């Protein structure tokens, strides 16, 4: 009866039979053969139903709290244009896999390599894309060399909704000056082709029942990358909140644009530091910033020498705020944008002020109702 439902791709009927005979089909190997049969006939709905039943049985055999998500997929081995709509994509039926997404920093106690002959592929959910970071570093190098780069418009909201509905593991869209080819291989290269980046949760793995990503969107080439969007803001920073500057800058020298955009989120526990507080918020050249004392940010020698804008650009100073998630740890919340500390003239008032540009990817300025009203 199940084979008849597979032959006709009667989705609802097949799901009913599969659910009704669950106790009769205790052997996952039988389900695996049924899955291969459905894929061979290109019966998408039946293939999805069997694949998910196998995946559920795998999920019930592991400690599910150690996983972010588990889903069935097949490895794409074809070299044709990305316009295929069939479920198999290649004639190699052994490419069916189960994708197990593991939470960052957690270790799966009993990591198995296969489940009844179906390979298990583990992916770490870490909120970063190594390939994207390589692209941004390369773009930064071209910008420093004043190399002209072409740009494009982003994806329209209509197209975005359409593709998010069609591809369940699509994470986000982005636009890029460059296209990456052969990442992870010896001959990895970049092409100066403006493109639309499609970030997916597992590159080269397509959920069973779904098709390739498009090769073009509105006549613009696409580039497929693996990565997860992550909300990096670690804290609201307020007036009067503590800030800290390590006496030795940690992993922050000459930060390129990809780190200024918030990719470097490393927390530290400083041993030697200068501490101060946030005095107020302002807009500095169109960006959010806060005020603090200059003597907190810079050492005495730098203050006496009156740091110029060029000095600040060539020797960036990163400011840290307490992390709400880690006791004693601090996260980078901004960089020094300017300061005023004229030498003591022995009379009258003086200025001891610094402007810190807030890293919007990691911190958000917060003013409550009382502060807004001046109470």
C-alpha positions as CSV (number, residue, x, y, z in Angstrom):
1,X,0.0,0.0,0.0
2,X,2.8,2.4,0.8
3,X,4.5,1.6,-2.4
4,X,1.3,2.4,-4.3
5,X,1.2,5.8,-2.5
6,X,4.8,6.5,-3.4
7,X,4.1,5.6,-7.1
8,X,1.3,8.2,-7.3
9,X,2.9,10.8,-5.0
10,X,-0.4,11.0,-3.0
11,X,1.1,13.0,-0.1
12,X,-1.8,13.0,2.4
13,X,-2.6,9.3,1.8
14,X,1.1,8.3,2.2
15,X,1.5,10.3,5.4
16,X,-1.6,8.6,6.8
17,X,-0.4,5.1,5.9
18,X,3.1,5.9,7.3
19,X,1.6,7.2,10.6
20,X,-0.8,4.3,10.8
21,X,1.8,1.6,10.2
22,X,4.5,3.2,12.3
23,X,4.5,0.3,14.8
24,X,4.6,-2.2,11.9
25,X,7.7,-0.5,10.3
26,X,10.1,-0.7,13.2
27,X,13.0,-1.3,10.9
28,X,14.6,2.0,9.8
29,X,16.4,0.1,7.0
30,X,13.0,-0.5,5.4
31,X,12.2,3.2,5.6
32,X,15.7,4.0,4.1
33,X,14.9,1.7,1.1
34,X,11.5,3.4,0.8
35,X,13.1,6.8,0.8
36,X,15.5,5.8,-2.0
37,X,12.6,4.4,-4.0
38,X,10.6,7.7,-3.6
39,X,13.7,9.8,-4.6
40,X,14.2,7.5,-7.6
41,X,10.7,8.2,-8.7
42,X,11.1,11.9,-8.0
43,X,8.1,11.9,-5.7
44,X,9.1,14.9,-3.6
45,X,6.3,14.8,-1.0
46,X,6.6,11.1,-0.2
47,X,10.4,11.4,0.0
48,X,10.1,14.3,2.5
49,X,7.6,12.3,4.6
50,X,9.9,9.3,4.8
51,X,13.1,11.4,5.4
52,X,11.5,13.2,8.3
53,X,10.2,10.0,9.8
54,X,13.8,8.6,9.8
55,X,15.1,11.9,11.2
56,X,12.6,11.8,14.0
57,X,13.7,8.3,14.9
58,X,17.3,9.4,15.0
59,X,16.3,12.4,17.2
60,X,14.6,10.1,19.6
61,X,17.8,8.1,20.0
62,X,20.0,11.1,21.1
63,X,20.0,13.7,23.8
64,X,18.1,16.3,21.9
65,X,19.0,19.2,24.2
66,X,22.6,19.0,22.8
67,X,21.4,19.9,19.3
68,X,20.2,23.2,17.7
69,X,18.4,21.4,14.9
70,X,18.3,18.1,13.0
71,X,17.0,17.7,9.5
72,X,17.3,15.4,6.4
73,X,19.2,16.5,3.3
74,X,21.1,15.2,0.3
75,X,24.6,16.2,-0.8
76,X,24.6,18.0,-4.1
77,X,27.2,16.3,-6.4
78,X,26.0,17.7,-9.7
79,X,27.9,20.3,-11.8
80,X,25.0,21.6,-13.8
81,X,23.4,25.0,-13.7
82,X,21.4,25.8,-10.5
83,X,18.0,25.6,-12.1
84,X,17.1,22.0,-11.2
85,X,13.8,21.5,-9.5
86,X,13.9,17.7,-9.0
87,X,14.5,16.2,-5.6
88,X,17.4,13.9,-6.4
89,X,19.8,16.3,-8.2
90,X,22.0,13.4,-9.0
91,X,21.6,9.7,-9.6
92,X,23.7,8.8,-6.6
93,X,21.2,7.8,-4.0
94,X,23.8,7.2,-1.3
95,X,24.1,10.9,-0.8
96,X,21.1,11.1,1.5
97,X,22.3,12.5,4.9
98,X,21.0,13.7,8.3
99,X,22.3,17.2,9.3
100,X,22.8,17.6,13.0
101,X,23.4,21.3,14.0
102,X,25.3,21.5,17.3
103,X,25.2,24.5,19.6
104,X,28.4,26.5,19.9
105,X,30.6,25.5,22.7
106,X,28.7,22.3,23.5
107,X,30.1,18.8,23.0
108,X,27.9,16.0,21.9
109,X,28.5,13.2,24.3
110,X,28.0,10.3,21.9
111,X,28.6,11.6,18.4
112,X,27.8,8.8,15.9
113,X,28.8,8.8,12.3
114,X,25.8,7.2,10.8
115,X,22.2,6.0,11.5
116,X,21.2,2.8,9.8
117,X,23.6,3.5,6.9
118,X,22.6,7.2,6.6
119,X,25.6,9.5,7.3
120,X,25.3,12.1,10.1
121,X,26.9,15.4,9.2
122,X,27.6,17.8,12.2
123,X,27.5,21.5,11.8
124,X,28.4,24.0,14.5
125,X,26.1,27.0,15.0
126,X,28.6,29.7,15.7
127,X,27.2,32.9,14.1
128,X,30.2,33.3,11.8
129,X,31.2,32.6,8.2
130,X,34.8,32.0,7.6
131,X,34.3,32.4,3.8
132,X,32.5,35.7,4.4
133,X,35.3,37.0,6.6
134,X,37.9,36.1,3.9
135,X,35.8,38.1,1.4
136,X,35.6,41.1,3.6
137,X,39.3,41.0,4.3
138,X,40.0,40.9,0.6
139,X,37.6,43.8,0.0
140,X,39.4,45.8,2.7
141,X,42.7,45.2,1.0
142,X,41.3,46.4,-2.3
143,X,39.9,49.5,-0.7
144,X,43.2,50.3,0.9
145,X,44.8,50.0,-2.5
146,X,42.1,52.3,-3.9
147,X,40.9,49.6,-6.3
148,X,37.6,50.6,-7.9
149,X,34.8,48.2,-6.9
150,X,31.4,47.9,-8.5
151,X,28.3,47.7,-6.3
152,X,24.6,46.6,-6.8
153,X,21.3,47.0,-5.1
154,X,20.1,44.5,-2.5
155,X,17.4,42.0,-2.8
156,X,13.8,43.4,-2.9
157,X,11.5,42.4,0.0
158,X,9.3,40.6,-2.5
159,X,12.1,38.4,-3.8
160,X,13.4,37.8,-0.2
161,X,10.0,36.6,0.9
162,X,9.7,34.3,-2.1
163,X,13.1,32.7,-1.6
164,X,12.8,32.4,2.2
165,X,9.5,30.5,1.6
166,X,11.1,28.2,-1.0
167,X,14.3,27.4,0.9
168,X,13.9,26.5,4.5
169,X,17.6,26.6,5.4
170,X,18.3,30.0,3.8
171,X,19.6,32.3,6.6
172,X,20.0,35.7,5.0
173,X,20.9,37.8,2.0
174,X,23.7,40.2,1.5
175,X,25.4,42.1,-1.3
176,X,29.1,41.9,-2.1
177,X,31.7,43.5,-4.3
178,X,33.4,40.1,-4.9
179,X,32.4,36.5,-5.6
180,X,34.2,33.7,-3.9
181,X,35.1,30.5,-5.7
182,X,36.7,27.3,-4.4
183,X,36.7,28.2,-0.7
184,X,38.5,25.6,1.4
185,X,40.5,24.4,-1.5
186,X,44.1,25.2,-2.7
187,X,42.9,27.3,-5.6
188,X,40.4,29.5,-3.7
189,X,40.1,32.8,-5.6
190,X,38.0,36.0,-5.7
191,X,36.4,37.5,-8.8
192,X,35.6,41.2,-9.0
193,X,32.0,40.5,-9.8
194,X,29.2,42.2,-7.8
195,X,26.8,39.6,-6.5
196,X,24.1,38.7,-4.1
197,X,25.3,36.4,-1.3
198,X,22.9,33.8,-0.1
199,X,23.8,32.4,3.4
200,X,22.6,28.9,4.1
201,X,22.9,26.7,7.2
202,X,24.9,23.9,5.4
203,X,26.6,24.7,2.1
204,X,26.3,21.8,-0.4
205,X,23.5,20.1,1.5
206,X,19.9,20.6,0.3
207,X,16.9,19.7,2.4
208,X,15.1,16.8,0.8
209,X,12.2,18.1,-1.3
210,X,13.9,21.4,-2.1
211,X,15.8,22.6,-5.1
212,X,19.1,24.5,-5.7
213,X,19.5,28.1,-4.9
214,X,19.1,30.4,-7.9
215,X,22.1,31.1,-10.1
216,X,20.9,34.6,-10.6
217,X,18.4,37.0,-8.9
218,X,17.1,39.8,-11.1
219,X,20.0,39.2,-13.6
220,X,22.5,39.5,-10.8
221,X,24.8,36.6,-10.0
222,X,24.5,34.8,-6.7
223,X,27.2,33.5,-4.4
224,X,26.4,30.7,-1.9
225,X,28.0,30.9,1.5
226,X,27.5,29.0,4.8
227,X,26.7,31.1,7.8
228,X,24.2,31.9,10.5
229,X,22.9,35.4,11.3
230,X,23.4,36.2,15.0
231,X,22.3,39.1,17.1
232,X,25.6,40.2,18.6
233,X,24.4,43.1,20.8
234,X,25.5,41.9,24.2
235,X,24.3,44.7,26.4
236,X,22.5,48.0,26.6
237,X,24.9,50.7,27.8
238,X,23.7,53.5,29.9
239,X,24.8,56.8,31.3
240,X,26.9,56.1,34.3
241,X,27.8,52.6,33.2
242,X,31.3,51.3,33.7
243,X,33.8,51.2,30.9
244,X,37.3,49.8,30.8
245,X,40.4,50.2,28.6
246,X,43.2,47.6,28.9
247,X,46.6,49.2,29.4
248,X,47.7,46.8,26.6
249,X,45.2,46.5,23.7
250,X,44.2,42.9,23.3
251,X,43.8,41.6,19.7
252,X,42.6,45.0,18.5
253,X,45.5,46.5,16.7
254,X,44.8,47.7,13.2
255,X,41.3,46.3,13.1
256,X,40.0,46.0,9.5
257,X,36.5,46.8,8.5
258,X,35.2,43.3,9.0
259,X,36.1,43.6,12.7
260,X,34.8,47.1,13.0
261,X,31.5,45.7,11.8
262,X,31.3,43.6,14.9
263,X,32.6,40.2,13.7
264,X,35.3,40.2,16.4
265,X,33.2,39.7,19.6
266,X,35.9,38.2,21.8
267,X,35.4,38.7,25.5
268,X,38.4,39.2,27.8
269,X,39.2,39.3,31.5
270,X,41.6,42.2,31.7
271,X,44.5,42.0,34.3
272,X,45.6,45.7,34.0
273,X,43.2,48.4,33.0
274,X,41.9,52.0,33.4
275,X,38.3,52.3,34.4
276,X,35.7,55.1,34.0
277,X,32.1,55.8,33.3
278,X,29.9,56.9,30.4
279,X,29.0,60.6,30.7
280,X,26.4,60.9,28.0
281,X,25.4,60.0,24.5
282,X,25.8,62.1,21.3
283,X,25.8,61.8,17.5
284,X,29.3,62.0,16.0
285,X,29.5,62.3,12.2
286,X,26.1,60.6,12.0
287,X,27.0,57.7,14.3
288,X,26.0,56.9,17.9
289,X,28.8,57.7,20.4
290,X,29.3,58.4,24.1
291,X,31.4,60.8,26.2
292,X,33.9,59.9,28.9
293,X,37.1,61.3,30.4
294,X,40.2,61.4,28.2
295,X,42.5,60.3,31.0
296,X,40.5,57.0,31.2
297,X,41.1,56.3,27.5
298,X,44.7,57.3,27.1
299,X,47.8,57.2,29.2
300,X,49.6,60.3,30.4
301,X,52.2,60.3,27.6
302,X,49.5,60.2,24.9
303,X,47.5,63.0,26.6
304,X,50.5,65.3,26.8
305,X,51.4,64.7,23.2
306,X,47.7,65.5,22.3
307,X,46.7,62.6,20.0
308,X,45.7,63.8,16.6
309,X,43.1,62.2,14.3
310,X,45.8,60.5,12.3
311,X,47.3,59.0,15.5
312,X,43.9,57.7,16.6
313,X,43.3,56.1,13.1
314,X,46.7,54.5,13.0
315,X,46.7,53.3,16.6
316,X,43.0,52.5,17.4
317,X,42.0,52.2,21.1
318,X,39.2,49.8,21.9
319,X,36.9,50.4,24.8
320,X,35.2,47.6,26.7
321,X,32.0,47.2,28.7
322,X,31.0,44.6,31.2
323,X,29.3,41.5,29.7
324,X,25.9,40.7,31.1
325,X,26.4,37.0,30.4
326,X,29.9,36.4,31.8
327,X,31.1,37.3,35.3
328,X,34.2,39.5,35.2
329,X,34.4,39.4,31.4
330,X,34.3,42.5,29.2
331,X,33.3,42.9,25.5
332,X,34.4,45.5,23.0
333,X,31.7,48.2,22.8
334,X,33.4,50.9,20.8
335,X,36.5,52.7,19.6
336,X,38.1,56.1,20.4
337,X,37.0,58.7,17.8
338,X,38.4,61.9,19.3
339,X,39.6,63.5,22.5
340,X,40.3,66.9,24.0
341,X,42.9,67.4,26.8
342,X,44.7,70.7,26.5
343,X,47.8,71.2,28.7
344,X,47.2,72.7,32.2
345,X,47.7,76.4,31.9
346,X,47.6,76.9,35.6
347,X,44.4,79.0,35.6
348,X,40.7,78.8,34.6
349,X,38.9,75.6,33.6
350,X,40.2,72.9,31.3
351,X,38.8,70.0,29.3
352,X,39.1,66.3,29.9
353,X,36.9,64.6,27.3
354,X,36.9,61.7,24.9
355,X,34.4,60.6,22.2
356,X,33.9,56.9,21.8
357,X,32.1,55.6,18.7
358,X,29.7,52.8,19.7
359,X,30.0,49.5,17.9
360,X,26.3,49.0,16.9
361,X,26.8,45.3,16.3
362,X,27.7,44.7,19.9
363,X,26.2,47.4,22.1
364,X,23.2,49.7,22.1
365,X,22.8,53.1,23.8
366,X,19.9,53.1,26.2
367,X,18.2,56.1,27.8
368,X,15.2,55.5,30.1
369,X,12.2,57.8,30.4
370,X,13.6,59.6,33.5
371,X,16.8,60.4,31.8
372,X,15.0,61.7,28.7
373,X,12.8,64.0,30.8
374,X,15.8,65.2,32.8
375,X,14.6,64.0,36.1
